[in-house]
């Protein structure tokens, strides 16, 4: 990947753990939510676990909305 290549994520696409690291996402522990949640900057990403290593991105919201 070239340095000037912009990484973008798409809703309903499947990503693995190493790809999430490339995007700079940091996992956040959540309770009572059947999802894995990652944060990067001002965005919160919600993933549905597909199997041990794959996650489907199903929602992206603003970080302030998540913590309200």
WODA-V641249 format. One record per backbone hydrogen bond with DSSP energy under -1.0 kcal/mol. NH is the residue of the N-H (numbers start at 0). CO is the residue of the C=O. If there is no record, write none. Layout:
BEGIN
NH&CO  NH&CO
END
This chain:
BEGIN
4&1  11&56  12&9  14&54  19&15  20&16  21&17  22&18  23&20  24&19  25&38  27&36  34&32  35&46  37&44  38&25  39&42  42&39  43&60  44&37  45&58  46&35  47&55  49&53  50&53  54&14  55&47  56&12  57&45  58&45  60&43  62&41  65&61  66&62
END
